[in-house]
Amino acid sequence: MSNEKRIKVFISSTSFDLPDHRKIVIEALNFLNFQPIGMEYWAVTGEDPLILCERNVKTSDAFIGIYAHRYGWCPNNYGGKSITELEYDWAETVTSDGKQIPRFCFVMDETHPITIGMVESEKKTAMEAFKKRVSEGHQIGFFRSVDDLKAQVIQTLANWSIEKHKVAKENNKDLPNSSATKTKRRASKDVIAYRIDSGTVLVNLIAGSHMRHFNNDELLTHVEVELVGNFLQNIGDYGDLWDDLGPYDHTKTGFEMQRELQELDSNGFLVYGCQQNQLYRFGIGEHEQTMETQTLYPDC
């Protein structure tokens, strides 16, 4: 098992109404090889939950807030604020490398299906005020479903990790480990990523890969996020399960990948990729685009 430190991401939300959303965010973080920090992982110690919660927020590298229609538990002596808003406040005080850690906030869209139990009507005013405060302080994402939230989290955290890696590389610093960053020093050379328009070719890239890096153009709509996010998720899933699949499933995967490539094409995206030394790069670009990418080679 690797001893490399993983990027720690605190997950903040009310729990009663959003268990599926928390679960899907944990899946997204594990997919990126980040370390999820949340109540799901805390052992029963008898410690004051507020102290435990604050300590976990303040030892994290990033913060994710998921907000819907419940304000949550309001502990005594905290000015009437809920634990969810307190977590948001605590995260504002946390710094890493001299900078405030990012707070990535996602708010449930009005089109998201809800049940009566997901609404805390007696605290509606407080919740709306909190969401207004969050929206004024950040660029936020609005999610319309559990899967939409997962796609947005993957996109947001992957982009942040890549940018963090670029800054660290410029400053000659090492980073915690994630699927988008590696701590080992590497030699690098530029290679060309060619267009992939065949499910079979894409499957050959996926087969047996132990390292994958995804990159794509800036996405502008929820539809694009869902389309691209699902595609990248499927690549990751097939890569993780490839050795356990039989010949029939390998063939079926090629067919399914072909359909996804065609769907991306019909929506204005082209897929590019290359393979080198067990490191695979994938990109999604627009028609008539020539794409250059950089592949990293481990030191010998």
Disulfide bonds with the S-S distance in Angstrom:
none
